[in-house]
């Protein structure tokens, strides 16, 4: 399985990034219009990574990895930058990567990575 590429700093992210924990919820709708909801398979993590001042090689590596994973379709291993815990079943939660180049060697983008249910 592929691993998310690291930046030149050796980390997968830059600060500030956002990490959220979501719960899978099963929803059952009844004929009378009421609903019953219950948690299913525990917690799932999601990371929002704003990346700025990327050098050309860093950006190239990230874009190539996105293409290799076929965007949201692929799965790979991602190490949480805050805890160091590796999550082996992750995907991109975005369908394309938007890049802004402000100067040579100064690109920025936003990546969203989600942990998939087992």
N, C-alpha and C positions, 0 to 999 in steps of 0.2 A: 504494500500500500504506500502511496505517496505521502510525503510530509510537506506541510506548508513551508514555503521558502522563507528564510530569515533575511533580515536587512543587514547592511554592512556592520551595524552595531552588534549583531549576534542575537537580536531579539526579533520577535515576529510582529511587534507593534511599537508605536511611539505613544508617549503620554501627551495629552489625556486620551484614553480610550474608554469605551463603556462596555461593561459586562452585565448582562441581565440573566436572570434565571426564570424560566417559564415552566409551567406545568401543563402536561397533556390532560385535557378534560374530555370526557365522553358525555355527550348530551343526548338525552332521550326525550323526544317530544311526544306527548300523549294526545289522543283524539280531542280531549276537552280543552286543548291549548296550553296546558301546563307543561313544565319541563322539569326534568331531573338531571342534575349534573354531578359527575363524580370524577375524581382524579384517577388517572390510569397508571401510566408507567413512570412515575417519579418526575424528577426535574430534568429539564433540558436547558443548556446554556446557549447564549447568543452573544457575540462580540461585535461591536461597531468600532472599526479601526480607521480613524481619519489619519492619513499618511501625508506628510508635507515635506518639502525640501528633499524629495527623493532624487538620488543621482540616476543617471541614465541606465546604468546596469541594474540597479535595484528595481526600477520601473519595468525594465525589459524582463527580468526574472518573474516578477509578479504577473505581468500580462501573459507571458508564455505559460505559466502555471495555470492561470485562468482558462486559457485555450486548451491546454492538455486535459483539464478537468471537464471540458465542455460546459463551462459556466456552472449552473445549478445542478447539472446531471451527475457530476463526479463526486466521489467521496475520498477523503484523505484524513490524515492525522494532524491535529492542531494542538499545540502546547499553549495553555493559558498563560499569558505573560505575567499575570498577577500572582498565580499560585505555583506555576511550574508543572501542573498536572496535565498529562497528555490525554486528549480525547480522541479516540481512534476512528470515530464515525462522524465526520463533519462534512459540510457542504457550503458552498456560497449561497447566500440568501438574496442574491442580486442576479439579474439576467445579463447585465453588461457593466463594463467598467468605464466610467467617465474620468478622463484625465485632463488636468489643467496645467499648462506649462507657462510659468511666469518669467523664466529666464533659462538660459542653457544650464542644465544640471539641477533645475529647481522645478520639479513636477509635484503635483499633489493629486490624491484620489481618495475615495472612501470605499472601504470594503466591509461587507457584513458577512459574518461566518456564523453558521448555526450548527448545533449538535443535533444529529438525527436520532429518532427513536430506535431502540435496539430491535 
